[in-house]
Amino acid sequence: MIFLKTEDEIELMRAANLLVADTLTEIAKNIRPGVTTKQLDALAEEFIRDHGAMPTFKGFPNPYGGPFPASICTSVNDEVVHGVPNDRPLEEGDIVSVDCGTLLDGYNGDSCYTFCVGEVSEEVKRLLKVTKESLYLGIEAALAGKRIGDIGCAVQNHCESNGYGVVREFVGHGIGKEMHEEPAVPNYGRRGNGTLIKNGLCIAIEPMITLGSPKIGMMPDRWTIKTCDGKCAAHFEHTIAIHHGKADILSSFEGIERIEGKLY
């Protein structure tokens, strides 16, 4: 069932998502060679709890194994999504996708940003640029009266036309009182197909795009998903509400971009 949100609920979701944005900004201040993703996780959890919220991901159930053991997902280089924070220091030239969720006053926020660790290759920079562009193209396609397939089509066309792979197995989602609600929001699709987009719909759009083949595999921890060919993947995510007929972005990259610089 799809739960359309009221004006008041959208504002509660905005607060949860802006806390996610602030948390990712704190992480941006601390990403550098030598830092471990476990250290970033501890920083994120403390920041979220200090602001009166819960880290939604911690303890999140897994149909394939145990609950998620951390407050953020940290997917490094060829890891696509759901990377578990660990003690390996980040290295110059790495990229790390940090996915963060908060539960504040009964509503969820969710956003992801792929960070550069020091200087990365031009090939990888271009992957990040195109993936981030595809997120905003998907958001532009999210209009009342259109269909979910219009969002996926916009993402898919931009990424595949640039020679990148689009992951099929993991998709965006509805969001509200639960982190994952209906409808599913794939990063591929056909215009005019799928669920009708209506005012009050709140969804997370999250392109997961690979430098090479889109084929993926699950690691022994039963959480971390990697590319099969070992090439890098990028992941950017915003939570939006359909408000007055168009997308209202509830999360934000502004703080991150002040630190990292804009990719385009």
Secondary structure, DSSP 8 states (H G I E B T S, - for coil): ------HHHHHHHHHHHHHHHHHHHHHHHH--TT-BHHHHHHHHHHHHHHTT-EETTTT--BTTBS---SSEEEEETTEEE-----S-B--TT-EEEEEEEEEETTEEEEEEEEEE-SS--HHHHHHHHHHHHHHHHHHHT--TTSBHHHHHHHHHHHHHHTT-EE--SS-EEE-SSSSSEEEEE-S---TT-SSB--TT-EEEE--EEESS---EEE-TTSS-EEETT---EEE-BEEEEEETTEEEE-S--HHHHHHH----
